[in-house]
Amino acid sequence: MHKRSRYWTSCKPFFRRTITGPWGSYIVRNDVFKVLPGLPRAKVCLRHEKGQPSFTIASSDVPKGRLVAAYPEIFYGCVYGVCSPGTMLPMKVSKLPSSLRFSAYTRFPARRSKFNDSLDIWFSHRRITHGQAAGAELMVWLYRRHVRVAPGYRVRIHHTMWAVEEWTTHDLQNGKSWPLIIFIRKKPSDYCHRLYLSKFIEFAEDHRWISRRYWLESIAQGYEIWRGGKGISTRWFRVLP
């Protein structure tokens, strides 16, 4: 891998690389989990080309399983002590601009894979840039393949129907737990264009899952992978303040 090249490939878990251009600065991160004690991590390789806010899963040996094994992502904001250059995050929810929105364009040739294409948005109780943001996790699923859902609510946002699930997530390593809110697009799509974040946050606030006193830490686009994943790619991702 050539550090100064705009073309690179990495198979290292938690590898990260900053991508900067006229559209802003983002960080690609290869988030591969240790699913169960005693089992090795899956091997997921990411490839980046052309210097754009994008990446491709070049290869993946994630076996069939009931648990998510990886979440390769591109993010804006701060994640575990690393912040994208020039980011306005963390920012208090009450101070977020109503114009905050994001766009994502993706591609899914991996027919036998089990995964979702999602936005992963993290909140904390106070302003932090290190450690686990355990205020709340809000996910927006644009597309899913072979993943079952059990929605408890339905809501129309941006002329589109979304199913909504609410769970509590527990981290066995640090003992923390937080609400997980998932918006699932009724008609799956491989893109979203300038989707306003405020509408999703307002729905979560109305149900007291998120407080205006919380801090928004990061906005990511990536793929929860249960099986396979090779060939899945993010062709463009952008956060617009």
C-alpha atoms as an extended CHARMM CRD file, in Angstrom:
* protein
*
       241  EXT
         1         1  MET       CA              0.0000000000        0.0000000000        0.0000000000  PROA      1               0.0000000000
         2         2  HSD       CA              1.4570000000        3.4150000000       -0.9880000000  PROA      2               0.0000000000
         3         3  LYS       CA              0.6550000000        5.9990000000        1.6570000000  PROA      3               0.0000000000
         4         4  ARG       CA              0.6960000000        8.9540000000       -0.7190000000  PROA      4               0.0000000000
         5         5  SER       CA             -1.3160000000        7.2990000000       -3.4660000000  PROA      5               0.0000000000
         6         6  ARG       CA             -4.9650000000        8.0880000000       -4.1930000000  PROA      6               0.0000000000
         7         7  TYR       CA             -5.3780000000        4.3530000000       -4.8510000000  PROA      7               0.0000000000
         8         8  TRP       CA             -4.9990000000        1.9420000000       -1.9540000000  PROA      8               0.0000000000
         9         9  THR       CA             -6.1520000000       -1.3800000000       -0.5560000000  PROA      9               0.0000000000
        10        10  SER       CA             -6.1000000000       -2.4900000000        3.0860000000  PROA      10              0.0000000000
        11        11  CYS       CA             -7.1970000000       -5.6750000000        4.8840000000  PROA      11              0.0000000000
        12        12  LYS       CA             -6.1970000000       -4.4670000000        8.3570000000  PROA      12              0.0000000000
        13        13  PRO       CA             -9.0170000000       -4.3720000000       10.9590000000  PROA      13              0.0000000000
        14        14  PHE       CA             -9.8000000000       -0.8130000000       12.1030000000  PROA      14              0.0000000000
        15        15  PHE       CA             -7.5530000000        0.6230000000        9.3960000000  PROA      15              0.0000000000
        16        16  ARG       CA             -8.5300000000        4.2100000000        8.6190000000  PROA      16              0.0000000000
        17        17  ARG       CA             -7.5860000000        6.7570000000        5.9690000000  PROA      17              0.0000000000
        18        18  THR       CA             -8.6180000000       10.3970000000        5.4950000000  PROA      18              0.0000000000
        19        19  ILE       CA            -10.0130000000       11.4690000000        2.1100000000  PROA      19              0.0000000000
        20        20  THR       CA            -10.0680000000       15.1970000000        1.3920000000  PROA      20              0.0000000000
        21        21  GLY       CA            -11.3450000000       17.1800000000       -1.5960000000  PROA      21              0.0000000000
        22        22  PRO       CA            -13.5610000000       20.1110000000       -2.5860000000  PROA      22              0.0000000000
        23        23  TRP       CA            -16.5320000000       18.2110000000       -1.1000000000  PROA      23              0.0000000000
        24        24  GLY       CA            -14.9130000000       18.1310000000        2.3840000000  PROA      24              0.0000000000
        25        25  SER       CA            -12.9700000000       15.6130000000        4.4690000000  PROA      25              0.0000000000
        26        26  TYR       CA            -14.0730000000       12.1150000000        5.4830000000  PROA      26              0.0000000000
        27        27  ILE       CA            -12.4560000000        9.0340000000        6.9880000000  PROA      27              0.0000000000
        28        28  VAL       CA            -12.7840000000        5.4890000000        5.6340000000  PROA      28              0.0000000000
        29        29  ARG       CA            -12.6250000000        2.9140000000        8.4420000000  PROA      29              0.0000000000
        30        30  ASN       CA            -12.4920000000       -0.8820000000        8.2480000000  PROA      30              0.0000000000
        31        31  ASP       CA            -14.5130000000       -1.8070000000       11.3330000000  PROA      31              0.0000000000
        32        32  VAL       CA            -14.2820000000       -5.6030000000       11.7830000000  PROA      32              0.0000000000
        33        33  PHE       CA            -15.6800000000       -7.0650000000       15.0030000000  PROA      33              0.0000000000
        34        34  LYS       CA            -14.5980000000       -9.9440000000       17.2030000000  PROA      34              0.0000000000
        35        35  VAL       CA            -17.9710000000      -11.6340000000       17.1330000000  PROA      35              0.0000000000
        36        36  LEU       CA            -17.4360000000      -14.3690000000       19.7410000000  PROA      36              0.0000000000
        37        37  PRO       CA            -14.6000000000      -15.1240000000       22.2010000000  PROA      37              0.0000000000
        38        38  GLY       CA            -12.1210000000      -17.6010000000       20.7850000000  PROA      38              0.0000000000
        39        39  LEU       CA            -13.0760000000      -16.9740000000       17.1610000000  PROA      39              0.0000000000
        40        40  PRO       CA            -10.8440000000      -14.9560000000       14.8180000000  PROA      40              0.0000000000
        41        41  ARG       CA            -12.0610000000      -11.7810000000       13.1560000000  PROA      41              0.0000000000
        42        42  ALA       CA            -13.2280000000      -12.0320000000        9.5830000000  PROA      42              0.0000000000
        43        43  LYS       CA            -10.9170000000      -10.6950000000        6.8780000000  PROA      43              0.0000000000
        44        44  VAL       CA            -12.4210000000       -7.7450000000        5.0290000000  PROA      44              0.0000000000
        45        45  CYS       CA            -10.3560000000       -5.8040000000        2.4710000000  PROA      45              0.0000000000
        46        46  LEU       CA            -11.2550000000       -2.2730000000        1.3610000000  PROA      46              0.0000000000
        47        47  ARG       CA            -10.1650000000       -0.5830000000       -1.8390000000  PROA      47              0.0000000000
        48        48  HSD       CA            -10.2360000000        3.1380000000       -2.6010000000  PROA      48              0.0000000000
        49        49  GLU       CA             -9.8250000000        4.8000000000       -5.9920000000  PROA      49              0.0000000000
        50        50  LYS       CA             -9.8700000000        8.2540000000       -7.5950000000  PROA      50              0.0000000000
        51        51  GLY       CA             -9.6200000000       10.2400000000       -4.3600000000  PROA      51              0.0000000000
        52        52  GLN       CA            -13.4090000000       10.6260000000       -3.9920000000  PROA      52              0.0000000000
        53        53  PRO       CA            -15.4700000000       10.0300000000       -0.7880000000  PROA      53              0.0000000000
        54        54  SER       CA            -15.9230000000        6.3510000000       -1.6680000000  PROA      54              0.0000000000
        55        55  PHE       CA            -14.7020000000        2.7890000000       -1.0680000000  PROA      55              0.0000000000
        56        56  THR       CA            -15.2860000000       -0.7850000000       -2.2680000000  PROA      56              0.0000000000
        57        57  ILE       CA            -15.2320000000       -4.0740000000       -0.3660000000  PROA      57              0.0000000000
        58        58  ALA       CA            -12.5630000000       -5.7850000000       -2.4830000000  PROA      58              0.0000000000
        59        59  SER       CA            -12.8770000000       -9.1140000000       -0.6480000000  PROA      59              0.0000000000
        60        60  SER       CA            -14.5900000000      -10.5460000000        2.4140000000  PROA      60              0.0000000000
        61        61  ASP       CA            -14.5730000000      -13.9380000000        4.0930000000  PROA      61              0.0000000000
        62        62  VAL       CA            -17.4170000000      -13.2040000000        6.5170000000  PROA      62              0.0000000000
        63        63  PRO       CA            -19.1280000000      -16.5960000000        6.9800000000  PROA      63              0.0000000000
        64        64  LYS       CA            -22.8290000000      -17.1570000000        7.4280000000  PROA      64              0.0000000000
        65        65  GLY       CA            -23.8430000000      -16.2600000000       10.9700000000  PROA      65              0.0000000000
        66        66  ARG       CA            -26.4910000000      -14.7120000000       13.1560000000  PROA      66              0.0000000000
        67        67  LEU       CA            -24.2910000000      -11.7760000000       14.2560000000  PROA      67              0.0000000000
        68        68  VAL       CA            -22.9390000000       -8.7980000000       12.3430000000  PROA      68              0.0000000000
        69        69  ALA       CA            -19.2200000000       -9.3690000000       11.7230000000  PROA      69              0.0000000000
        70        70  ALA       CA            -18.1710000000       -6.0440000000       10.1970000000  PROA      70              0.0000000000
        71        71  TYR       CA            -19.2170000000       -2.4840000000        9.4460000000  PROA      71              0.0000000000
        72        72  PRO       CA            -16.8590000000       -0.9680000000        6.8670000000  PROA      72              0.0000000000
        73        73  GLU       CA            -17.7150000000        2.7240000000        6.7620000000  PROA      73              0.0000000000
        74        74  ILE       CA            -16.9350000000        6.2630000000        5.6750000000  PROA      74              0.0000000000
        75        75  PHE       CA            -17.6520000000        8.8620000000        8.3430000000  PROA      75              0.0000000000
        76        76  TYR       CA            -17.8430000000       12.5560000000        9.1560000000  PROA      76              0.0000000000
        77        77  GLY       CA            -17.2510000000       13.6680000000       12.7480000000  PROA      77              0.0000000000
        78        78  CYS       CA            -15.4130000000       11.9160000000       15.5810000000  PROA      78              0.0000000000
        79        79  VAL       CA            -15.0980000000        8.1730000000       16.2170000000  PROA      79              0.0000000000
        80        80  TYR       CA            -12.9270000000        6.7460000000       19.0210000000  PROA      80              0.0000000000
        81        81  GLY       CA            -10.5540000000        9.6950000000       19.1890000000  PROA      81              0.0000000000
        82        82  VAL       CA            -10.2410000000       10.3130000000       15.4520000000  PROA      82              0.0000000000
        83        83  CYS       CA            -12.0350000000       13.3020000000       13.8890000000  PROA      83              0.0000000000
        84        84  SER       CA            -12.4350000000       14.1040000000       10.2070000000  PROA      84              0.0000000000
        85        85  PRO       CA            -10.5290000000       17.3360000000        9.4170000000  PROA      85              0.0000000000
        86        86  GLY       CA            -12.6570000000       20.4800000000        9.5860000000  PROA      86              0.0000000000
        87        87  THR       CA            -15.7120000000       18.7600000000       11.0520000000  PROA      87              0.0000000000
        88        88  MET       CA            -18.2470000000       20.8100000000       12.9930000000  PROA      88              0.0000000000
        89        89  LEU       CA            -18.9400000000       17.7860000000       15.2130000000  PROA      89              0.0000000000
        90        90  PRO       CA            -19.3770000000       17.1110000000       18.0700000000  PROA      90              0.0000000000
        91        91  MET       CA            -22.2840000000       19.5510000000       18.3330000000  PROA      91              0.0000000000
        92        92  LYS       CA            -25.1820000000       19.7660000000       20.7590000000  PROA      92              0.0000000000
        93        93  VAL       CA            -28.4400000000       18.5090000000       19.2380000000  PROA      93              0.0000000000
        94        94  SER       CA            -30.2120000000       21.7700000000       20.1470000000  PROA      94              0.0000000000
        95        95  LYS       CA            -27.6030000000       23.6860000000       18.1080000000  PROA      95              0.0000000000
        96        96  LEU       CA            -27.6840000000       21.5500000000       14.9520000000  PROA      96              0.0000000000
        97        97  PRO       CA            -28.5870000000       23.4700000000       11.7890000000  PROA      97              0.0000000000
        98        98  SER       CA            -31.9370000000       22.4640000000       10.3400000000  PROA      98              0.0000000000
        99        99  SER       CA            -30.2120000000       22.2610000000        6.9460000000  PROA      99              0.0000000000
       100       100  LEU       CA            -27.9730000000       19.3290000000        8.0230000000  PROA      100             0.0000000000
       101       101  ARG       CA            -28.3880000000       16.6130000000        5.3930000000  PROA      101             0.0000000000
       102       102  PHE       CA            -26.5140000000       13.8150000000        3.6600000000  PROA      102             0.0000000000
       103       103  SER       CA            -26.2700000000       12.0760000000        0.3080000000  PROA      103             0.0000000000
       104       104  ALA       CA            -25.1020000000        8.5350000000       -0.4600000000  PROA      104             0.0000000000
       105       105  TYR       CA            -24.8400000000        6.5160000000       -3.6860000000  PROA      105             0.0000000000
       106       106  THR       CA            -24.0360000000        2.8230000000       -3.4900000000  PROA      106             0.0000000000
       107       107  ARG       CA            -23.7360000000       -0.3860000000       -5.5460000000  PROA      107             0.0000000000
       108       108  PHE       CA            -24.5540000000       -4.0050000000       -4.5930000000  PROA      108             0.0000000000
       109       109  PRO       CA            -23.3770000000       -6.7560000000       -6.9740000000  PROA      109             0.0000000000
       110       110  ALA       CA            -23.0050000000       -9.3220000000       -4.1430000000  PROA      110             0.0000000000
       111       111  ARG       CA            -26.2230000000      -11.3010000000       -4.6410000000  PROA      111             0.0000000000
       112       112  ARG       CA            -25.5560000000      -13.9960000000       -2.0280000000  PROA      112             0.0000000000
       113       113  SER       CA            -24.4360000000      -11.5920000000        0.6620000000  PROA      113             0.0000000000
       114       114  LYS       CA            -26.4810000000      -10.7500000000        3.7520000000  PROA      114             0.0000000000
       115       115  PHE       CA            -26.1070000000       -7.0810000000        4.6700000000  PROA      115             0.0000000000
       116       116  ASN       CA            -27.6780000000       -3.6640000000        4.9590000000  PROA      116             0.0000000000
       117       117  ASP       CA            -26.7020000000       -0.3000000000        3.5270000000  PROA      117             0.0000000000
       118       118  SER       CA            -27.1340000000        2.1850000000        6.3470000000  PROA      118             0.0000000000
       119       119  LEU       CA            -26.3780000000        5.5430000000        7.8510000000  PROA      119             0.0000000000
       120       120  ASP       CA            -25.0460000000        5.1640000000       11.4050000000  PROA      120             0.0000000000
       121       121  ILE       CA            -25.4190000000        8.2800000000       13.5620000000  PROA      121             0.0000000000
       122       122  TRP       CA            -24.0440000000        8.4320000000       17.1060000000  PROA      122             0.0000000000
       123       123  PHE       CA            -25.0310000000       10.6100000000       20.0680000000  PROA      123             0.0000000000
       124       124  SER       CA            -23.4300000000       11.0430000000       23.4890000000  PROA      124             0.0000000000
       125       125  HSD       CA            -24.6760000000       12.4670000000       26.7930000000  PROA      125             0.0000000000
       126       126  ARG       CA            -21.8580000000       15.0120000000       26.8120000000  PROA      126             0.0000000000
       127       127  ARG       CA            -19.2600000000       16.3120000000       24.4160000000  PROA      127             0.0000000000
       128       128  ILE       CA            -16.6510000000       13.6040000000       23.8010000000  PROA      128             0.0000000000
       129       129  THR       CA            -14.2380000000       12.6940000000       21.0260000000  PROA      129             0.0000000000
       130       130  HSD       CA            -12.8180000000        9.5260000000       22.6570000000  PROA      130             0.0000000000
       131       131  GLY       CA            -14.4550000000        6.3020000000       23.7700000000  PROA      131             0.0000000000
       132       132  GLN       CA            -17.9690000000        4.9370000000       23.3040000000  PROA      132             0.0000000000
       133       133  ALA       CA            -20.7140000000        7.4520000000       22.4280000000  PROA      133             0.0000000000
       134       134  ALA       CA            -23.4360000000        5.7970000000       24.5170000000  PROA      134             0.0000000000
       135       135  GLY       CA            -26.2440000000        8.3520000000       24.3900000000  PROA      135             0.0000000000
       136       136  ALA       CA            -28.0660000000        6.8020000000       21.4380000000  PROA      136             0.0000000000
       137       137  GLU       CA            -27.4430000000        5.2200000000       18.0500000000  PROA      137             0.0000000000
       138       138  LEU       CA            -29.7210000000        6.1500000000       15.1460000000  PROA      138             0.0000000000
       139       139  MET       CA            -29.5450000000        4.1010000000       11.9540000000  PROA      139             0.0000000000
       140       140  VAL       CA            -31.1850000000        4.8010000000        8.6040000000  PROA      140             0.0000000000
       141       141  TRP       CA            -31.3750000000        1.6430000000        6.4940000000  PROA      141             0.0000000000
       142       142  LEU       CA            -31.5980000000        2.5280000000        2.8240000000  PROA      142             0.0000000000
       143       143  TYR       CA            -31.3120000000       -1.0480000000        1.5690000000  PROA      143             0.0000000000
       144       144  ARG       CA            -31.1770000000       -4.5560000000        3.0150000000  PROA      144             0.0000000000
       145       145  ARG       CA            -30.6840000000       -8.0370000000        1.5670000000  PROA      145             0.0000000000
       146       146  HSD       CA            -31.7810000000      -11.2330000000        3.3750000000  PROA      146             0.0000000000
       147       147  VAL       CA            -32.2900000000       -9.2920000000        6.6400000000  PROA      147             0.0000000000
       148       148  ARG       CA            -35.5970000000       -9.6450000000        8.4720000000  PROA      148             0.0000000000
       149       149  VAL       CA            -37.1230000000       -6.7240000000       10.3700000000  PROA      149             0.0000000000
       150       150  ALA       CA            -39.7620000000       -6.3210000000       13.0840000000  PROA      150             0.0000000000
       151       151  PRO       CA            -40.9720000000       -2.7000000000       12.9500000000  PROA      151             0.0000000000
       152       152  GLY       CA            -42.9710000000       -1.1900000000       15.7770000000  PROA      152             0.0000000000
       153       153  TYR       CA            -43.8270000000        2.1470000000       14.1280000000  PROA      153             0.0000000000
       154       154  ARG       CA            -44.3090000000        3.6120000000       10.6800000000  PROA      154             0.0000000000
       155       155  VAL       CA            -43.6190000000        7.2030000000        9.6760000000  PROA      155             0.0000000000
       156       156  ARG       CA            -43.4780000000        9.2300000000        6.4620000000  PROA      156             0.0000000000
       157       157  ILE       CA            -40.3070000000       11.3150000000        6.0380000000  PROA      157             0.0000000000
       158       158  HSD       CA            -39.3360000000       13.0870000000        2.8030000000  PROA      158             0.0000000000
       159       159  HSD       CA            -42.3190000000       11.5960000000        0.9390000000  PROA      159             0.0000000000
       160       160  THR       CA            -41.0710000000        8.0930000000        1.8090000000  PROA      160             0.0000000000
       161       161  MET       CA            -42.4950000000        5.5340000000        4.2330000000  PROA      161             0.0000000000
       162       162  TRP       CA            -40.1250000000        4.2060000000        6.8950000000  PROA      162             0.0000000000
       163       163  ALA       CA            -40.5980000000        1.3670000000        9.3620000000  PROA      163             0.0000000000
       164       164  VAL       CA            -39.0880000000        2.0800000000       12.7750000000  PROA      164             0.0000000000
       165       165  GLU       CA            -37.5740000000       -0.3290000000       15.2930000000  PROA      165             0.0000000000
       166       166  GLU       CA            -36.3180000000        0.5350000000       18.7840000000  PROA      166             0.0000000000
       167       167  TRP       CA            -33.9070000000       -1.6880000000       20.7130000000  PROA      167             0.0000000000
       168       168  THR       CA            -31.4780000000       -1.4660000000       23.5930000000  PROA      168             0.0000000000
       169       169  THR       CA            -27.8630000000       -2.3300000000       22.7620000000  PROA      169             0.0000000000
       170       170  HSD       CA            -25.4850000000       -3.7410000000       25.3940000000  PROA      170             0.0000000000
       171       171  ASP       CA            -21.6970000000       -3.6610000000       25.1450000000  PROA      171             0.0000000000
       172       172  LEU       CA            -20.4100000000       -6.6520000000       27.1070000000  PROA      172             0.0000000000
       173       173  GLN       CA            -16.8680000000       -5.2820000000       27.1550000000  PROA      173             0.0000000000
       174       174  ASN       CA            -17.5310000000       -1.9400000000       28.8470000000  PROA      174             0.0000000000
       175       175  GLY       CA            -20.9380000000       -2.6530000000       30.4040000000  PROA      175             0.0000000000
       176       176  LYS       CA            -22.6330000000        0.3040000000       28.6920000000  PROA      176             0.0000000000
       177       177  SER       CA            -26.0320000000        0.2440000000       27.0310000000  PROA      177             0.0000000000
       178       178  TRP       CA            -27.9010000000        2.7080000000       24.8360000000  PROA      178             0.0000000000
       179       179  PRO       CA            -31.0680000000        2.9360000000       22.7010000000  PROA      179             0.0000000000
       180       180  LEU       CA            -30.7650000000        1.8680000000       19.0740000000  PROA      180             0.0000000000
       181       181  ILE       CA            -33.3270000000        3.4540000000       16.7360000000  PROA      181             0.0000000000
       182       182  ILE       CA            -33.5620000000        2.0270000000       13.2150000000  PROA      182             0.0000000000
       183       183  PHE       CA            -35.4470000000        3.6570000000       10.3280000000  PROA      183             0.0000000000
       184       184  ILE       CA            -35.9640000000        1.1330000000        7.5040000000  PROA      184             0.0000000000
       185       185  ARG       CA            -36.9260000000        2.3770000000        4.0580000000  PROA      185             0.0000000000
       186       186  LYS       CA            -40.0950000000        0.5940000000        2.9250000000  PROA      186             0.0000000000
       187       187  LYS       CA            -38.9020000000        0.5910000000       -0.6980000000  PROA      187             0.0000000000
       188       188  PRO       CA            -35.1610000000       -0.1650000000       -0.5400000000  PROA      188             0.0000000000
       189       189  SER       CA            -32.9380000000        2.1030000000       -2.5920000000  PROA      189             0.0000000000
       190       190  ASP       CA            -29.2610000000        2.2770000000       -3.5100000000  PROA      190             0.0000000000
       191       191  TYR       CA            -29.0890000000        6.0390000000       -2.9900000000  PROA      191             0.0000000000
       192       192  CYS       CA            -30.3840000000        8.9990000000       -1.0160000000  PROA      192             0.0000000000
       193       193  HSD       CA            -30.0230000000       12.6130000000       -2.0890000000  PROA      193             0.0000000000
       194       194  ARG       CA            -29.8170000000       15.4150000000        0.4760000000  PROA      194             0.0000000000
       195       195  LEU       CA            -31.8330000000       13.5980000000        3.1250000000  PROA      195             0.0000000000
       196       196  TYR       CA            -32.4740000000       15.9010000000        6.0880000000  PROA      196             0.0000000000
       197       197  LEU       CA            -31.2530000000       14.4860000000        9.3850000000  PROA      197             0.0000000000
       198       198  SER       CA            -33.5070000000       16.7280000000       11.4990000000  PROA      198             0.0000000000
       199       199  LYS       CA            -36.6870000000       14.8030000000       10.6130000000  PROA      199             0.0000000000
       200       200  PHE       CA            -35.2960000000       11.5320000000       11.9630000000  PROA      200             0.0000000000
       201       201  ILE       CA            -33.9760000000       13.2060000000       15.1170000000  PROA      201             0.0000000000
       202       202  GLU       CA            -37.3290000000       14.9080000000       15.7480000000  PROA      202             0.0000000000
       203       203  PHE       CA            -39.1580000000       11.5680000000       15.5980000000  PROA      203             0.0000000000
       204       204  ALA       CA            -36.6670000000       10.0730000000       18.0890000000  PROA      204             0.0000000000
       205       205  GLU       CA            -37.0550000000       13.1140000000       20.3570000000  PROA      205             0.0000000000
       206       206  ASP       CA            -40.8510000000       12.7790000000       20.3390000000  PROA      206             0.0000000000
       207       207  HSD       CA            -40.4340000000        9.2070000000       21.6470000000  PROA      207             0.0000000000
       208       208  ARG       CA            -37.7950000000       10.3120000000       24.1940000000  PROA      208             0.0000000000
       209       209  TRP       CA            -35.0880000000        8.1400000000       22.6900000000  PROA      209             0.0000000000
       210       210  ILE       CA            -32.8720000000       11.1800000000       22.0460000000  PROA      210             0.0000000000
       211       211  SER       CA            -32.6380000000       14.4160000000       24.0520000000  PROA      211             0.0000000000
       212       212  ARG       CA            -31.8560000000       17.8840000000       22.7220000000  PROA      212             0.0000000000
       213       213  ARG       CA            -29.1840000000       18.0000000000       25.4320000000  PROA      213             0.0000000000
       214       214  TYR       CA            -27.2730000000       15.1630000000       23.7290000000  PROA      214             0.0000000000
       215       215  TRP       CA            -24.3160000000       15.7390000000       21.4440000000  PROA      215             0.0000000000
       216       216  LEU       CA            -24.1240000000       14.4950000000       17.8590000000  PROA      216             0.0000000000
       217       217  GLU       CA            -20.6960000000       12.8420000000       17.5130000000  PROA      217             0.0000000000
       218       218  SER       CA            -20.5540000000       11.3070000000       14.0260000000  PROA      218             0.0000000000
       219       219  ILE       CA            -22.4440000000       10.5060000000       10.8250000000  PROA      219             0.0000000000
       220       220  ALA       CA            -21.3100000000        7.4140000000        8.9290000000  PROA      220             0.0000000000
       221       221  GLN       CA            -22.4090000000        5.4540000000        5.8920000000  PROA      221             0.0000000000
       222       222  GLY       CA            -21.5160000000        1.7830000000        5.7430000000  PROA      222             0.0000000000
       223       223  TYR       CA            -22.6450000000       -1.8350000000        5.6430000000  PROA      223             0.0000000000
       224       224  GLU       CA            -23.5410000000       -4.2000000000        8.4610000000  PROA      224             0.0000000000
       225       225  ILE       CA            -22.3680000000       -7.5520000000        7.0920000000  PROA      225             0.0000000000
       226       226  TRP       CA            -23.6910000000      -10.9280000000        8.2520000000  PROA      226             0.0000000000
       227       227  ARG       CA            -22.3660000000      -12.8910000000        5.2480000000  PROA      227             0.0000000000
       228       228  GLY       CA            -20.1590000000      -12.1520000000        2.2460000000  PROA      228             0.0000000000
       229       229  GLY       CA            -19.9470000000       -8.5500000000        1.0920000000  PROA      229             0.0000000000
       230       230  LYS       CA            -17.4520000000       -8.6950000000       -1.7680000000  PROA      230             0.0000000000
       231       231  GLY       CA            -18.0880000000       -6.0540000000       -4.4250000000  PROA      231             0.0000000000
       232       232  ILE       CA            -20.3720000000       -3.8160000000       -2.3630000000  PROA      232             0.0000000000
       233       233  SER       CA            -19.2900000000       -0.2090000000       -2.8200000000  PROA      233             0.0000000000
       234       234  THR       CA            -19.9970000000        3.3470000000       -1.7450000000  PROA      234             0.0000000000
       235       235  ARG       CA            -19.6470000000        5.4550000000       -4.8580000000  PROA      235             0.0000000000
       236       236  TRP       CA            -20.2690000000        8.8140000000       -3.1360000000  PROA      236             0.0000000000
       237       237  PHE       CA            -21.0040000000       10.0660000000        0.3900000000  PROA      237             0.0000000000
       238       238  ARG       CA            -21.3670000000       13.6490000000        1.5300000000  PROA      238             0.0000000000
       239       239  VAL       CA            -22.6050000000       15.5160000000        4.5960000000  PROA      239             0.0000000000
       240       240  LEU       CA            -23.9690000000       19.0120000000        3.9380000000  PROA      240             0.0000000000
       241       241  PRO       CA            -24.1620000000       21.3690000000        6.9940000000  PROA      241             0.0000000000
